[in-house]
């Protein structure tokens, strides 16, 4: 039935509910809507006594149409804001507060994964959200999470890099969803349970694709890694921050296996990630009576978190409370904005929205 607006500043407007929502009626004589789109009720039908029956439509068909539209326009959920204002309480000028889901939606994470300096940062953030913060996201934020994850998987399938990192991310997400989906009736996830089951099947499909990747050897263009001097090879291997990468590199060639077992290499890796106190608590001696730094590293990894270092991070301005990527300009009134910025790790970013 028509709805007449109750705005005290105007005589009222005539609104009619259609399949596309409420539409304002120009006048009853012309029988047309404000929109140029074709009307769902003609003049003759509108003049009938039972207008509700003339506006009846198939709800299931409308839902399918909406789902199809969302699937075609899912990239619209990728926002591209360079900075956002983080407010934790209501003030006279600004009401409400910024949530983790809102920040995740508004920051430009879809473009950040294309930057090699920010890729590991975003992946780590996705992993932390998948572990414990998935239920704190809104429905749109959860959908945005899955869309960004899909872009990450497609990038890895194309570049054939960071395969193990994304495998671990998908396994973490799948394990969390298995726990959350079992809580039927407790409203821990936004949306229909069948939709989340479908997403879990999609995750399994992505895992299968990653497992089936065949690394293609690039065409020979000159010197290879093994052609470099040994001191230079060792210097490059010292730049690796994950011991599993050293083990994989040692399995690539017999000559590299000897370098990957270098005691000094593993010693520097342990000293980079862990403190002296942590190392002293986990001393392991080899058969020759020397410290086995390789075994100590993997022992320490199981006991303590590794040091995280990223090429680019999000930063928070302590003066104006604006969150942005490092190197991105924001409207700050401080005399020296750079001195007010604090770099945030992925865990710091999540802790920022814990009230």
C-alpha positions as CSV (number, residue, x, y, z in Angstrom):
1,X,0.0,0.0,0.0
2,X,1.2,3.6,-0.6
3,X,3.2,5.3,2.2
4,X,2.8,9.0,2.8
5,X,5.8,10.8,4.2
6,X,5.3,12.5,7.5
7,X,7.9,15.2,7.1
8,X,6.6,18.3,8.8
9,X,8.5,20.6,6.4
10,X,6.5,19.4,3.4
11,X,2.9,18.4,2.6
12,X,4.1,14.8,2.2
13,X,5.2,12.5,-0.6
14,X,3.6,9.4,-2.1
15,X,5.8,6.3,-1.9
16,X,5.1,2.9,-3.4
17,X,6.9,-0.3,-2.6
18,X,8.2,-2.2,-5.7
19,X,10.5,-5.1,-6.4
20,X,13.5,-2.7,-6.4
21,X,12.4,-1.0,-3.1
22,X,10.4,2.1,-2.3
23,X,9.9,4.6,-5.1
24,X,8.4,8.1,-4.9
25,X,5.3,8.7,-6.9
26,X,5.1,12.0,-8.9
27,X,1.3,12.3,-8.8
28,X,-1.7,10.0,-8.9
29,X,-2.8,11.5,-12.2
30,X,0.2,10.7,-14.3
31,X,0.9,7.4,-12.4
32,X,4.6,7.6,-13.0
33,X,7.6,7.3,-10.7
34,X,10.4,9.8,-10.3
35,X,12.9,7.3,-11.7
36,X,13.1,6.9,-15.5
37,X,13.0,3.1,-15.1
38,X,9.9,1.2,-16.1
39,X,7.3,1.2,-13.4
40,X,6.2,-2.0,-11.7
41,X,2.6,-0.8,-11.5
42,X,0.8,1.0,-14.2
43,X,-1.9,3.7,-13.7
44,X,-4.7,1.2,-14.1
45,X,-3.3,-1.2,-11.6
46,X,-2.5,1.6,-9.2
47,X,-6.1,2.7,-9.1
48,X,-7.3,-0.8,-8.2
49,X,-8.4,-1.3,-4.6
50,X,-5.9,-4.0,-3.8
51,X,-2.5,-2.5,-4.7
52,X,-0.6,-5.1,-2.7
53,X,-1.5,-8.0,-5.0
54,X,-0.3,-6.0,-8.1
55,X,3.1,-5.6,-6.5
56,X,3.6,-9.2,-5.5
57,X,6.8,-10.8,-6.8
58,X,8.8,-13.9,-6.5
59,X,11.0,-13.5,-3.4
60,X,13.2,-16.4,-4.4
61,X,13.8,-15.0,-7.9
62,X,14.7,-11.6,-6.4
63,X,17.2,-13.3,-4.0
64,X,18.8,-15.1,-6.9
65,X,19.0,-11.9,-8.9
66,X,20.7,-10.2,-5.9
67,X,23.2,-13.0,-5.4
68,X,24.1,-13.0,-9.0
69,X,24.6,-9.2,-8.9
70,X,26.8,-9.5,-5.8
71,X,28.9,-12.2,-7.4
72,X,29.5,-10.1,-10.5
73,X,30.2,-6.9,-8.5
74,X,32.2,-8.3,-5.6
75,X,35.2,-6.1,-6.5
76,X,33.1,-3.1,-5.4
77,X,33.8,-4.2,-1.8
78,X,37.4,-3.3,-2.3
79,X,37.8,0.2,-1.0
80,X,40.8,2.4,-1.9
81,X,41.1,4.9,0.9
82,X,44.6,6.0,1.7
83,X,43.9,6.8,5.4
84,X,41.1,6.5,7.9
85,X,40.4,8.3,11.2
86,X,40.4,6.0,14.2
87,X,38.1,7.2,16.9
88,X,37.4,5.0,20.0
89,X,34.5,7.0,21.5
90,X,31.7,9.5,20.9
91,X,32.4,13.2,21.0
92,X,30.3,16.3,20.4
93,X,31.6,16.5,16.9
94,X,31.8,12.8,16.0
95,X,29.5,10.0,17.2
96,X,30.2,6.3,17.3
97,X,33.6,4.6,17.0
98,X,35.7,2.8,14.4
99,X,35.6,-1.0,14.5
100,X,38.1,-3.6,13.1
101,X,35.6,-4.5,10.4
102,X,35.2,-0.9,9.3
103,X,38.9,-0.3,9.2
104,X,39.4,-3.6,7.3
105,X,36.8,-2.5,4.7
106,X,38.0,1.0,4.2
107,X,41.8,0.5,4.0
108,X,43.2,-0.4,0.6
109,X,44.2,-4.0,1.3
110,X,43.2,-5.2,-2.2
111,X,45.9,-3.0,-3.7
112,X,48.4,-3.6,-0.9
113,X,48.7,-7.3,-1.7
114,X,50.1,-6.3,-5.1
115,X,53.0,-4.5,-3.4
116,X,55.8,-7.0,-2.5
117,X,56.7,-4.8,0.5
118,X,53.1,-5.0,2.0
119,X,52.2,-8.6,0.9
120,X,53.6,-10.4,4.0
121,X,52.0,-7.8,6.2
122,X,48.5,-8.3,4.8
123,X,48.9,-12.0,4.8
124,X,49.9,-12.0,8.5
125,X,46.9,-9.7,9.3
126,X,44.6,-12.1,7.4
127,X,46.0,-15.0,9.5
128,X,45.4,-13.2,12.8
129,X,41.9,-12.4,11.8
130,X,41.2,-15.9,10.7
131,X,42.5,-17.2,14.1
132,X,40.4,-15.2,16.5
133,X,38.8,-12.1,15.0
134,X,36.6,-13.5,12.2
135,X,33.4,-13.3,14.4
136,X,34.0,-9.7,15.2
137,X,33.7,-8.6,11.6
138,X,30.5,-7.5,10.0
139,X,28.9,-9.4,7.2
140,X,30.4,-7.0,4.6
141,X,33.8,-7.2,6.2
142,X,33.6,-11.0,6.2
143,X,32.8,-11.0,2.5
144,X,35.6,-8.5,1.9
145,X,37.9,-10.8,3.8
146,X,37.1,-13.7,1.5
147,X,37.4,-11.6,-1.6
148,X,40.9,-10.3,-0.6
149,X,41.9,-13.9,0.2
150,X,40.8,-15.0,-3.3
151,X,43.0,-12.3,-4.8
152,X,45.9,-13.5,-2.7
153,X,45.5,-17.1,-3.8
154,X,45.2,-16.0,-7.5
155,X,48.4,-13.9,-7.2
156,X,50.3,-16.9,-5.7
157,X,49.0,-19.2,-8.4
158,X,50.2,-16.8,-11.0
159,X,53.6,-15.8,-9.5
160,X,54.3,-19.2,-7.9
161,X,55.8,-17.5,-4.8
162,X,54.9,-17.6,-1.1
163,X,53.1,-21.0,-1.6
164,X,53.8,-22.3,1.8
165,X,52.8,-19.0,3.5
166,X,49.3,-19.1,1.8
167,X,48.9,-22.9,2.5
168,X,49.3,-22.1,6.2
169,X,46.9,-19.2,6.0
170,X,44.2,-21.4,4.3
171,X,44.7,-24.2,6.8
172,X,44.4,-21.7,9.7
173,X,41.2,-20.3,8.3
174,X,39.7,-23.7,7.5
175,X,40.4,-24.9,11.1
176,X,38.7,-21.8,12.5
177,X,35.7,-22.2,10.3
178,X,35.3,-25.9,11.2
179,X,35.1,-24.8,14.9
180,X,32.7,-21.9,14.2
181,X,30.4,-23.8,11.9
182,X,29.8,-26.5,14.5
183,X,28.3,-23.9,16.8
184,X,25.0,-24.0,15.0
185,X,22.4,-21.7,16.5
186,X,24.9,-19.5,18.4
187,X,25.1,-16.8,15.8
188,X,28.9,-16.8,15.7
189,X,29.0,-16.2,11.9
190,X,27.0,-13.7,9.8
191,X,25.0,-15.4,7.1
192,X,23.5,-18.7,6.2
193,X,25.3,-21.8,7.4
194,X,25.2,-23.2,3.8
195,X,27.1,-20.2,2.5
196,X,29.9,-20.8,5.0
197,X,30.0,-24.5,4.0
198,X,30.4,-23.4,0.4
199,X,33.2,-21.1,1.4
200,X,34.9,-24.0,3.2
201,X,34.7,-26.1,0.0
202,X,36.2,-23.2,-1.8
203,X,39.1,-23.1,0.6
204,X,39.7,-26.8,0.1
205,X,39.7,-26.2,-3.7
206,X,42.3,-23.4,-3.3
207,X,44.4,-25.8,-1.2
208,X,44.2,-28.4,-3.9
209,X,45.3,-25.9,-6.5
210,X,48.3,-24.8,-4.4
211,X,49.3,-28.5,-3.9
212,X,49.2,-29.1,-7.6
213,X,51.5,-26.2,-8.5
214,X,54.4,-27.3,-10.7
215,X,57.2,-24.8,-10.4
216,X,58.3,-23.9,-14.0
217,X,62.1,-23.3,-14.4
218,X,62.7,-19.9,-16.0
219,X,64.6,-19.9,-19.3
220,X,68.4,-19.7,-18.9
221,X,69.5,-16.1,-19.1
222,X,73.0,-16.1,-17.6
223,X,74.5,-16.7,-14.2
224,X,72.5,-18.7,-11.6
225,X,72.7,-18.7,-7.9
226,X,75.1,-21.6,-7.8
227,X,77.5,-19.8,-10.2
228,X,78.1,-17.0,-7.6
229,X,81.1,-17.1,-5.2
230,X,80.5,-19.1,-2.0
231,X,80.9,-16.0,0.2
232,X,78.2,-14.2,-1.9
233,X,75.9,-17.2,-1.7
234,X,76.3,-17.3,2.1
235,X,75.7,-13.6,2.3
236,X,72.4,-14.0,0.4
237,X,71.3,-16.9,2.5
238,X,71.8,-14.8,5.6
239,X,69.0,-12.6,4.4
240,X,66.5,-15.4,4.8
241,X,64.5,-15.0,8.0
242,X,62.8,-18.4,7.9
243,X,64.8,-21.6,8.7
244,X,62.4,-23.6,6.5
245,X,63.5,-21.6,3.5
246,X,67.1,-22.5,4.3
247,X,66.2,-26.2,4.5
248,X,64.3,-26.0,1.2
249,X,67.2,-24.2,-0.5
250,X,69.6,-26.9,0.7
251,X,67.5,-29.5,-1.0
252,X,67.7,-27.7,-4.3
253,X,71.3,-28.7,-5.0
254,X,74.1,-30.7,-3.3
255,X,76.4,-27.7,-3.2
256,X,73.7,-25.6,-1.5
257,X,73.1,-28.3,1.1
258,X,76.6,-27.8,2.5
259,X,76.0,-24.1,2.8
260,X,72.6,-24.6,4.4
261,X,74.2,-26.6,7.2
262,X,76.7,-23.8,8.1
263,X,76.7,-23.3,11.9
264,X,77.4,-19.6,11.7
265,X,74.3,-19.2,9.5
266,X,72.0,-20.8,12.0
267,X,73.6,-19.0,14.9
268,X,72.9,-15.6,13.3
269,X,69.4,-16.8,12.6
270,X,68.8,-17.7,16.2
271,X,70.3,-14.4,17.5
272,X,68.1,-12.5,15.1
273,X,64.8,-13.9,16.2
274,X,65.4,-14.7,19.9
275,X,67.0,-13.0,22.9
276,X,70.1,-14.3,24.7
277,X,68.0,-15.4,27.7
278,X,65.7,-17.5,25.5
279,X,68.7,-19.1,23.7
280,X,70.3,-20.0,27.0
281,X,67.2,-21.9,28.1
282,X,67.1,-24.1,25.0
283,X,70.8,-25.1,24.6
284,X,71.3,-28.3,22.5
285,X,74.7,-29.9,22.1
286,X,75.7,-32.0,19.1
287,X,77.6,-35.3,19.2
288,X,80.8,-33.4,19.0
289,X,80.0,-31.3,22.1
290,X,79.3,-28.2,20.1
291,X,76.0,-26.1,20.1
292,X,73.7,-27.4,17.4
293,X,72.2,-24.1,16.3
294,X,70.0,-25.7,13.7
295,X,68.2,-27.9,16.2
296,X,68.1,-25.0,18.6
297,X,66.4,-22.8,16.1
298,X,63.5,-25.2,15.5
299,X,63.2,-25.8,19.2
300,X,63.0,-22.1,19.9
301,X,60.4,-21.6,17.1
302,X,58.1,-24.0,18.9
303,X,58.6,-22.2,22.2
304,X,58.7,-18.5,21.4
305,X,57.4,-16.2,18.6
306,X,59.7,-15.2,15.9
307,X,60.7,-11.6,15.2
308,X,58.5,-10.0,12.6
309,X,59.8,-7.5,10.1
310,X,58.0,-6.1,7.1
311,X,59.0,-3.9,4.2
312,X,56.0,-1.6,4.7
313,X,53.5,-1.3,7.6
314,X,50.5,0.6,8.7
315,X,51.2,3.6,10.9
316,X,49.1,5.5,13.4
317,X,49.5,9.3,13.9
318,X,49.4,10.0,17.6
319,X,48.4,13.6,17.0
320,X,45.4,13.2,14.8
321,X,44.6,9.5,15.2
322,X,44.8,8.8,11.5
323,X,45.7,5.3,10.3
324,X,47.5,5.0,7.0
325,X,50.3,3.1,5.2
326,X,53.8,4.3,5.8
327,X,54.8,7.0,3.3
328,X,51.2,8.0,2.6
329,X,50.4,11.7,3.3
330,X,47.4,12.5,5.5
331,X,45.9,15.8,6.7
332,X,47.8,16.3,9.9
333,X,48.0,19.6,11.8
334,X,51.2,18.8,13.7
335,X,54.3,20.8,13.0
336,X,56.3,17.6,12.3
337,X,53.9,14.8,11.3
338,X,56.7,12.2,10.8
339,X,57.6,12.3,14.5
340,X,54.0,11.6,15.5
341,X,53.7,8.4,13.5
342,X,54.1,5.0,15.1
343,X,54.4,1.8,13.1
344,X,51.9,-0.9,13.8
345,X,52.5,-4.6,13.6
346,X,49.6,-6.8,12.4
347,X,48.9,-7.7,16.1
348,X,49.1,-4.0,17.1
349,X,46.6,-3.2,14.4
350,X,44.1,-5.7,15.8
351,X,44.7,-4.5,19.4
352,X,44.0,-1.0,18.3
353,X,40.3,-1.9,18.0
354,X,39.9,-3.8,21.3
355,X,37.8,-1.5,23.5
